[in-house]
Amino acid sequence: MSKPKLIIILGPTASGKTKLAVDLARQFNGEIISADSRQIFRGMNIGTGKDLKEYGSVPHYLLNIKNPNQKFNVANYQRMALKIIKDITARGRVPFLVGGTGLYISSLIDNYQIPKVKPNAKIRKKLTTMSLLAKQNLLKSLDLKSYQTIDLKNTRRLDRALEVCLSGRKFSDEKHMSQPLVDPLIIGTNIPRDILNKKINSRVDAMIAEGLVPEVKKLIKKYGAKSAPLQTIGYAEIIDFLNKKTSLAEAVELIKIHTRQYAKRQMTWFQRDTRIHWLTQKSEAKKLIKKFLKFPRYNFQFPNKS
């Protein structure tokens, strides 16, 4: 049996992935699956750049499926996304995977077999006594590969990486590839660094203007400030501002710095994959997709209902 075709649109934050994916999905009868580890959470809209209006009439999945105080990991994502891919394909439509969370994307296209390292209460208790910087430095000494690729401001991901490392195994070695379950075409959005940094800075300013501070206040009231997703970029800095640790101007500048750093780590992850077609024009993407799908011979018809 042939594997379902999957078109992936990836790239660093603020690089225009979603807009490109929506335009392409409209042309090629596609449906979009998010590959963003934070946009799965309800209420985290402004700080994650989530704009459901951008999708218009294009069906989209794995957005707003969990509350910020609920657990969700890559194994959950892999299982749910594969089910959706099969469903989209069975209906004669084309699945587009769109996002910047490299681990989520790799778990699908390389069919990661993810061993379960049991939670270690002793290690977790020790981690609660450490500062963020101390945790980051410890991970750097134990597992440089993970240090270079994961979101170091994401305390949940950082703590999990350290938990695995302190249990005697490298977090970066925990994911093993298996026989691929999908046939992927991987397209990367290629933007010069200086332009990307300007876009990031502008996006952060827009987030503040759109109401990021009230959004964080609302989330804290509902889920508590210690919910793991709220310890990530854009939220942690505003929480520090609300706790009077910084001024608003300082918090905004820190969000910009941390986001630029994260974009750099995203590119470090993606640039290891030689399968990615790095493009600058939408027309290039259309040509690749037509060839990949053998368009218009690809079956775009819905099955008849019995």
N, C-alpha and C positions, 0 to 999 in steps of 0.2 A: 504494500500500500504506500502511495506517495505521501510524503510529509506535507503538512499545510504550509503554504507560502506565508511569510511574515515580513512586512516592510517596517524597518526600524528607522525612526528619525531621532537622532540623538545629538548632543552637543552641550556645551556649558550653559549655565544659567544666563538668561537674558539674551540668548543668541537667536531668538525667533523661531524655535522649534515648533511650538504649537501652531502658530499662524501658518507656517509652511505645511505642516501635517494636515491641518484642516483644509487648506486649498487643494492639496493632492488627494485627500480622501474624497472630497466632493467630485473631483474629476474621475477617480477610479472606483467609485462605488464602494468606498471604504468605511470602516468603523474604527474608532480610536480607543486604544487601551492606554491608560496613563502608566508611566514608569517613573513616578515621582514619590519618594518615600514619605513626603510630608503632606502632599495634596490628598492623600487617602483620608486625612482627618477632618472631621466636620468642624466648621467654624474657623479653621485656619485658612483664610482666604486671601486677605491683603498681603500678609507676610510671606506667603508662598507663591504669590503671583498667579493665583488661581482665578480665572475669569471664565465662568461657565457660558457667558454670552458669546464668547469667542468661538465656541463650537457650533453655534447656530443650530441647524437641523441635523448635524452629523452626530450619530449615536456615539456615546462615549462611556467608558467603564473605569472602575477602580478609582473614582473620585468620591469623597465624602462617604466612605463606607464604615469608618470607625470613629469613636470619640477619642479625644486626646488622652484620656485616662485608661484606654483599652490597649492591650498588647497586640502587636502585629510584627511579624518578622519576614525574612526573605522566603522561608519555606511556605508560609501562608500565601505570600504574593505569588510565588511560582505555581502553586497548586491552582489558585483562583484564575490567574492569567491564562494558563494552559487550557482550562475549561472554557474560558471565553473565546480564545483563539479557535478552538475546535467548533464551537457553536457558530461563530461568524462565518467560518469556512463552509460549514454544512449548509448554510443558507445562501451560498453562492456569492458571498460578499468578500471583501478583502480586509484582513486585519492589519491595522497600523499600530505599532508600538511606539509611543512618544514620551520622551523624558530625558532626565539627566542623571538618574540614579544608576550608576554603572553596575553595581552589584545586582540589582533587580533585572537589568537587561541581560547581563551575562548568565544569570541563573536560568533564563529561558533559552537563549540561543545556544548555550553550551550544555544545557541539561545538567546543571550542578546536582550532584548527590550530596546532600548536606548532612553530615553526621551530627547527632545530637549530643552535645556536651552538657551533662546535667548541671543545673545551677548549684553553685557552691556558696552556702550561707556564710562561711567563714571569710572567704575572699570578698564577697559583697559587703560585708560589714567593714572590712579593712578599707575598701574603696570609698566608703562614705566619709572616712576621716581625711581623705586626701584632697588637695586642691585640684582644680582643672589643669593647671600648668604641670603639677607633679604627675598627674595621670598621663598627660601627653608625653612628658619626658620619659616616663617609664615605658610606655608603649614604643617609643622611638628606640629605646635600648633593647627591648625584647623582640620587636617585630617591625623592622624598618619599612617593609613593604606595606603593611597595614597602615603605619603612620603616614606614609606618603599618599595613600588613596582614600581613606575613610574621612568623613566629616568630623574633624577633631572637636567641634563645638557641640556635636550630638552626643550628650553624655550617656545616653542609653547604648549607642553603638560603641562608644569608647569603653564603657564599663564591660560590655560583653566581650570585646576584643581582649581586654586585660584579664577577664575571668578565664578565658580560654588559654591565654598565654601563661598565666600563673598556675594553671592546672597541668602545665608541662607540654603544651602543644601550641604551635604558632597559629594565630587566627587566620593568617593568609593561606595556610595549608589545609584549612578545614573544608574547603570547597573542592570537590573532585568532579571533573567533567565526565560525562557519560555519553552514550550514543545520542546524537541530536534528535529532537522530536519535531523540529521545524526546519523549513528551508528559508533562510533569511537573506534579505537584501538590506544592507546597513548603510544608511546615508547620514553623513555628519554635516552640521552647519558650521561653516568655516568663516570666522570673523577675525580680522586683525586684532591683536591684543589691546591696542590703544582705543580702538572704536568700541570694543566690548567693555572696557573699563568705563568709558563715558556712558554707555547704555546702562551699565549697572548703577552708576551714580545717579543717573536720571530716574531709574526705576525706584531706587530707595527714596528719593525725594518725593516721587509720586505716591509711594506707599504712605508716607507721613501725611501728605495732603489728603489722601483718600480715607484716612482714619485708622492707621495702624495702632496708635496708642489706645483709642477706645476699644478696638478689637481685642487687644491684649488684656485690658481690664475686664472685658466680658468673659474671656476664656479663663482668666484667673478665678473670677467669681464662681464660675460654673465647675471648673475642673481642678483648681488649685495650681499654684505657681510651680510646684515640683513635678507636675506631669512631664514625662520625658520629652514629648514633642515640643514643649514650651521652653526647653533648654537648648534649642537650636537657634541658628542665625536669624536675626530679625525679631525674635521673641525674647531671648535671654537678655539682649542689650536694653530692650524697653522695660523689662522687669527690673533691671538694675536702676534704670532711670526712675521708675515708680517707687523703688526702695531708697531713692535719694543718694544712690552711690555715684551717679553721674548726672550731668545736665542733659537736656534733650539734645542739644547740639553735639555733645560728646557721644551720646548713644547713636545718633544718626551716622556720625563719622565712623564709629566702630562697626556698624552694620555694613557700611560701604567697604571698609578694609577687609572684614571677615568674608564678605561675599566675593570679593575679588580673589582672595586667597582660596576660597572654595572652588571657584571657577578654574583656577590653576590646577588644583588637585583633580578636578573632573577631567581636564585635558590630559593630565598624566596617566590617568586610568585608560582613557579612550585611545590615546596614541600608541598604546601597546598592541592594539588590534589592527592588523594589516588588512582585514576584510572591509574596513570602513572606507566608503567613497566620500572624501571630503569635497564638498561642492560650495560654490558661491552663487550660482544662478538656479532659479527654480526650473528653468528649461532643461538644465542638465539632469535634474532629478526626474523629470517627466520622461526623458529618453531612457534612463536606466529602468524605470518602472515598466514602461511599455515593453521593453525587451525581456525583463524579468517575468512579466505576466503573459508574455506572448500576446499582448493586447492587439486587436480586440477578440482573439480566439479564446481568451480565458472565460470560463463560464460565470457570467454575472447574473444568471437567472435564478430566481427563487424556486425551490422545489414546490411542486403542486401539492396542495393540501388534500389529504385523503378524507 
